[in-house]
Amino acid sequence: MFVFLLVAVLGQAPAVAPSEPGAPSAVRSQPDVVPAPAPEPPPAVLPPATHELFQRIQNRVAQVRIIERRSGTRSSIGSAFFVSGDGYAITNYHVVSDVVLHPEDYTAQLVLRTGGEPVPARLVDVDVVHDLAVIRMDEPVKDFFVLEDREPPQGARLFAMGNPHDLGTTIVEGTYNGFIQDSLYERLHFSGAINPGMSGGPTLTGQGTVVGVNVATMGNQLGFLVPVHRARTLLGRALKLAPDATPALMETVRAQLIENQQRLTEQMLAASLPKQTLGSYHVPGRWIPFLKCWGDTPHDPEVPYTVTNYQCSSEEDIYLSSRHRTGVVAFLHQQASSQELGALRFSALYTALFSQDPDTVEASREDVTNFRCTSEFVDVGGLPVRAAMCLRAYKRFPGLYDLVLRAAALNASTSGVDTSLTLGGFTADNARKLARRYLEGLSWTK
């Protein structure tokens, strides 16, 4: 820090004429007065410079390499950071997901420094809901982070570390912006560049205290972190396992998914279901705070009808693999009306709307079965509703399903509402409970 002192010249004393020789002095001479020195300000306490921080902790961060066994080459990379002298490190679940799902095809390695030799590593435990994993190598390490739980003040300067695009260990500066409000899965907002390859690395204060784990980005200096207390909880559980234990990680993931969907189900069933007005109908509104909702009515003068959309989504999901996401809640309403179409033409339009495929949760044939559907007409508080309920099962995680509910109500010849509910990763019983509760939100406004 440079301290600049500004000295102002306030004025000068008036000049005194010298006395004539031999004349008495009109002014007595005064001894020079030396002012007392001003006290020095206390030194400012500053965080270390970025390069000093980097030099001090760079050996605590490693690159994670996922190796495809048949070719012996890298399939993907990420980052990790050591949290124990026994070689335990934290990373993201999504970095090591291939090892969890296909241990016969993939293995993991850690590279401790740029240009260093890879060291075999094994998975110890995972937290799939919060996208975390504990990985361990057999060699001890001298330098590691101690996980604390100290939330920095809003706007604090932070530093994210990792291995972006396989360029070596990198440090990036950003700003702490606290917890994301109304988030389904706990996340911190970090204003900094978290690039591919930095997933699983630490974000820390200038003093070297870990605040969170790099997990995702939306670009434009918009990054997201898993709070450090989640990593500390997972590490505590992992350290209790026997060092040579072979964890049943697939069963661990399944149990965590079932526990998570039960929590969501109880939370949603305990909440009142608000009603949103859409034309002459009431439809389910923002059911729970983690849902984000929007509405829109496209205007096209050449189209003889209008369709008003209202949709809500959790906007978040749980990463299982690059082709399979779960833990989703979303719904869409479409209210169609026309002043120009007759009853027959409007009926054809309405049928076309109902036959559209709704958005489903991302999954591949390797992950889920085909949907099996049942359709019937039901009476919802005097409102006749045509409903179709479809379920598909998870192949790797028995007992979990995706649900899509479609429902349509028509109380006039040229006006109707179509709605769809999508749930990802629920038990069949809980999915049906939520679907029934959702249908109760449909009614006429009159």
Secondary structure as UniProt FT lines:
FT   TURN            21..22
FT   HELIX           50..57
FT   HELIX           58..60
FT   STRAND          61..68
FT   TURN            69..72
FT   STRAND          73..82
FT   TURN            85..86
FT   STRAND          88..91
FT   HELIX           93..101
FT   TURN            103..105
FT   STRAND          106..111
FT   TURN            114..115
FT   STRAND          118..127
FT   TURN            128..131
FT   STRAND          132..136
FT   TURN            154..155
FT   STRAND          157..162
FT   HELIX           164..166
FT   STRAND          170..179
FT   TURN            181..182
FT   STRAND          188..191
FT   TURN            196..197
FT   TURN            199..200
FT   STRAND          202..204
FT   TURN            206..207
FT   STRAND          210..219
FT   TURN            220..221
FT   STRAND          222..227
FT   HELIX           228..239
FT   TURN            243..244
FT   HELIX           249..270
FT   STRAND          275..278
FT   TURN            279..280
FT   STRAND          281..284
FT   TURN            289..290
FT   STRAND          292..296
FT   TURN            301..302
FT   STRAND          306..313
FT   STRAND          318..321
FT   TURN            322..323
FT   STRAND          324..326
FT   STRAND          329..337
FT   HELIX           343..355
FT   TURN            365..367
FT   STRAND          372..380
FT   TURN            381..382
FT   STRAND          383..394
FT   TURN            398..399
FT   STRAND          401..412
FT   TURN            413..414
FT   STRAND          415..426
FT   HELIX           428..439
FT   TURN            440..441
FT   STRAND          443..444
//
